[in-house]
Amino acid sequence: MVKSKKIGRPAEVDKSKILKVARSLFAEYGFSGASTRKIAELSDCNVAMISYYFKNKDGLLDEILDQYFQDVLKVYSRFEKNHSHDQVKLAQEFPEFNDPEIRLFTKALCEFGNYAYINREIHQIMIRDSMSGGKMMLNALVKNDYGVVPLIHKNLQQFIHDKKLPEDSDINIIGLALVAPVIATCISQQVATKIHGLEKIDEHFFRRLFVQQVRNLFSNYKKL
């Protein structure tokens, strides 16, 4: 007598491993170039498990992007001014600045840049998606309230309110100028190291980057 196959939940596998493998393949081959069969093969599971957890490949990429944006928001938000921080430590880390709010702002940008670079596969996925006319990146940004950009704008608006920045400051342009180097570095490490002559992309690089940018931004503020 032939036993009928049970229909239901597939055998347990490591969901995080599927996400990790998919991230790597999407970054290398693009969304269309990475098949669910290959993702399943490298994740030591069957295609049915991907369908069970994520419904389809779109759902898999959607969760990867959602997870990243939620995590990067947490990284940046840790340095909101309403949180308790070791001001002595921050003063030692950023002796270039006397204003504690500017130190917090710089620290948040540095942490954001470093985290984004560590997870640069995500940016490589997003640039591939946008170049191919896809909408996954934009949908993910909209779904997650546009990532850290509104938080940066909020900080800039507060600086304008506190008269640390001119009233006519264009927060959209400033925000783009702050975020663009991070995205460019994540997309192409070679551009930063070989063309611009930087030795290494790490947390020290992002400190140099944002200290310089913040100094330029607040150059007219006396209590910098």
DRENKEVO-382908 format. One record per residue (C-alpha): residue in three letters; x, y, z. Coordinates in steps of 0.05 Angstrom, whole numbers. Example, Ala and Ser with C-alpha at 12.3 -4.5 7.8 and 13.67 -1.06 7.14 Angstrom:
2
GUMI/Ala/246/-90/156;
GUMI/Ser/273/-21/143;
This chain:
224
GUMI/Met/0/0/0;
GUMI/Val/28/68/-21;
GUMI/Lys/27/119/35;
GUMI/Ser/-1/187/15;
GUMI/Lys/43/247/27;
GUMI/Lys/22/293/83;
GUMI/Ile/5/363/61;
GUMI/Gly/23/419/109;
GUMI/Arg/82/454/138;
GUMI/Pro/149/435/106;
GUMI/Ala/206/409/149;
GUMI/Glu/238/461/195;
GUMI/Val/296/501/167;
GUMI/Asp/335/562/187;
GUMI/Lys/294/622/162;
GUMI/Ser/352/670/175;
GUMI/Lys/397/627/131;
GUMI/Ile/348/634/73;
GUMI/Leu/348/709/82;
GUMI/Lys/424/712/85;
GUMI/Val/433/669/22;
GUMI/Ala/380/708/-15;
GUMI/Arg/413/775/3;
GUMI/Ser/479/751/-25;
GUMI/Leu/449/723/-89;
GUMI/Phe/405/784/-101;
GUMI/Ala/465/830/-92;
GUMI/Glu/509/789/-140;
GUMI/Tyr/459/770/-194;
GUMI/Gly/401/818/-185;
GUMI/Phe/330/800/-166;
GUMI/Ser/313/768/-233;
GUMI/Gly/379/732/-238;
GUMI/Ala/374/696/-171;
GUMI/Ser/326/638/-176;
GUMI/Thr/287/610/-117;
GUMI/Arg/314/542/-135;
GUMI/Lys/386/566/-125;
GUMI/Ile/367/602/-61;
GUMI/Ala/335/538/-34;
GUMI/Glu/396/496/-56;
GUMI/Leu/446/541/-19;
GUMI/Ser/400/546/41;
GUMI/Asp/395/470/48;
GUMI/Cys/319/470/40;
GUMI/Asn/267/459/-14;
GUMI/Val/230/512/-54;
GUMI/Ala/166/495/-15;
GUMI/Met/198/523/48;
GUMI/Ile/211/590/14;
GUMI/Ser/138/591/-8;
GUMI/Tyr/116/574/63;
GUMI/Tyr/156/630/96;
GUMI/Phe/154/684/42;
GUMI/Lys/99/663/-8;
GUMI/Asn/145/679/-67;
GUMI/Lys/210/713/-87;
GUMI/Asp/178/782/-82;
GUMI/Gly/158/767/-11;
GUMI/Leu/229/744/5;
GUMI/Leu/260/809/-21;
GUMI/Asp/206/849/14;
GUMI/Glu/225/819/81;
GUMI/Ile/299/830/69;
GUMI/Leu/288/904/55;
GUMI/Asp/239/913/112;
GUMI/Gln/286/881/161;
GUMI/Tyr/343/926/139;
GUMI/Phe/304/991/142;
GUMI/Gln/276/974/211;
GUMI/Asp/345/958/237;
GUMI/Val/379/1020/208;
GUMI/Leu/324/1063/238;
GUMI/Lys/339/1033/306;
GUMI/Val/414/1047/297;
GUMI/Tyr/402/1121/280;
GUMI/Ser/347/1131/331;
GUMI/Arg/392/1109/388;
GUMI/Phe/423/1178/385;
GUMI/Glu/360/1220/390;
GUMI/Lys/369/1275/441;
GUMI/Asn/313/1250/486;
GUMI/His/354/1188/502;
GUMI/Ser/406/1186/557;
GUMI/His/478/1188/532;
GUMI/Asp/547/1191/562;
GUMI/Gln/563/1263/544;
GUMI/Val/634/1257/570;
GUMI/Lys/647/1199/524;
GUMI/Leu/615/1235/465;
GUMI/Ala/658/1297/480;
GUMI/Gln/720/1253/478;
GUMI/Glu/698/1220/414;
GUMI/Phe/681/1286/379;
GUMI/Pro/727/1339/408;
GUMI/Glu/716/1380/345;
GUMI/Phe/647/1400/372;
GUMI/Asn/627/1437/436;
GUMI/Asp/552/1433/424;
GUMI/Pro/524/1367/452;
GUMI/Glu/467/1365/401;
GUMI/Ile/516/1370/344;
GUMI/Arg/557/1314/374;
GUMI/Leu/494/1270/378;
GUMI/Phe/476/1287/306;
GUMI/Thr/546/1270/282;
GUMI/Lys/547/1205/322;
GUMI/Ala/480/1184/292;
GUMI/Leu/505/1197/222;
GUMI/Cys/569/1158/235;
GUMI/Glu/531/1098/262;
GUMI/Phe/483/1101/203;
GUMI/Gly/540/1103/153;
GUMI/Asn/578/1047/185;
GUMI/Tyr/517/1002/191;
GUMI/Ala/496/1016/120;
GUMI/Tyr/566/997/95;
GUMI/Ile/568/933/135;
GUMI/Asn/502/916/102;
GUMI/Arg/522/943/33;
GUMI/Glu/491/883/-1;
GUMI/Ile/424/916/11;
GUMI/His/445/978/-27;
GUMI/Gln/473/936/-83;
GUMI/Ile/406/901/-87;
GUMI/Met/368/967/-88;
GUMI/Ile/411/998/-142;
GUMI/Arg/403/936/-186;
GUMI/Asp/329/939/-175;
GUMI/Ser/324/1013/-193;
GUMI/Met/367/1005/-255;
GUMI/Ser/323/950/-281;
GUMI/Gly/261/992/-272;
GUMI/Gly/237/954/-211;
GUMI/Lys/195/984/-156;
GUMI/Met/215/940/-97;
GUMI/Met/264/992/-69;
GUMI/Leu/215/1050/-73;
GUMI/Asn/158/1007/-44;
GUMI/Ala/203/987/14;
GUMI/Leu/223/1059/28;
GUMI/Val/151/1083/26;
GUMI/Lys/129/1025/70;
GUMI/Asn/183/1042/121;
GUMI/Asp/170/1118/121;
GUMI/Tyr/231/1132/77;
GUMI/Gly/283/1104/123;
GUMI/Val/329/1152/162;
GUMI/Val/315/1212/116;
GUMI/Pro/256/1239/156;
GUMI/Leu/296/1232/220;
GUMI/Ile/354/1272/190;
GUMI/His/303/1325/166;
GUMI/Lys/274/1328/236;
GUMI/Asn/343/1341/265;
GUMI/Leu/357/1395/214;
GUMI/Gln/290/1429/228;
GUMI/Gln/307/1430/302;
GUMI/Phe/375/1461/287;
GUMI/Ile/340/1515/246;
GUMI/His/290/1526/303;
GUMI/Asp/348/1532/352;
GUMI/Lys/383/1582/305;
GUMI/Lys/442/1537/294;
GUMI/Leu/427/1536/220;
GUMI/Pro/400/1593/177;
GUMI/Glu/325/1598/168;
GUMI/Asp/331/1590/93;
GUMI/Ser/369/1524/98;
GUMI/Asp/344/1474/48;
GUMI/Ile/336/1410/89;
GUMI/Asn/322/1368/28;
GUMI/Ile/387/1387/-5;
GUMI/Ile/426/1381/60;
GUMI/Gly/396/1312/74;
GUMI/Leu/414/1288/5;
GUMI/Ala/485/1314/13;
GUMI/Leu/492/1276/79;
GUMI/Val/464/1210/54;
GUMI/Ala/493/1208/-16;
GUMI/Pro/566/1192/3;
GUMI/Val/541/1132/44;
GUMI/Ile/501/1105/-13;
GUMI/Ala/557/1116/-63;
GUMI/Thr/607/1081/-17;
GUMI/Cys/560/1022/-8;
GUMI/Ile/548/1014/-82;
GUMI/Ser/621/1017/-102;
GUMI/Gln/679/1008/-54;
GUMI/Gln/728/1016/-111;
GUMI/Val/704/1086/-127;
GUMI/Ala/719/1108/-55;
GUMI/Thr/786/1072/-48;
GUMI/Lys/818/1073/-116;
GUMI/Ile/789/1135/-149;
GUMI/His/785/1179/-87;
GUMI/Gly/848/1150/-56;
GUMI/Leu/818/1127/10;
GUMI/Glu/856/1070/43;
GUMI/Lys/799/1034/78;
GUMI/Ile/724/1040/88;
GUMI/Asp/708/1029/162;
GUMI/Glu/681/1066/223;
GUMI/His/741/1113/222;
GUMI/Phe/725/1132/150;
GUMI/Phe/654/1150/168;
GUMI/Arg/678/1190/227;
GUMI/Arg/724/1231/181;
GUMI/Leu/668/1238/130;
GUMI/Phe/614/1264/177;
GUMI/Val/659/1307/221;
GUMI/Gln/680/1344/157;
GUMI/Gln/608/1349/131;
GUMI/Val/580/1372/198;
GUMI/Arg/635/1423/207;
GUMI/Asn/619/1451/138;
GUMI/Leu/545/1451/153;
GUMI/Phe/551/1489/218;
GUMI/Ser/610/1532/197;
GUMI/Asn/573/1597/216;
GUMI/Tyr/550/1572/284;
GUMI/Lys/594/1602/338;
GUMI/Lys/585/1547/389;
GUMI/Leu/605/1491/341;
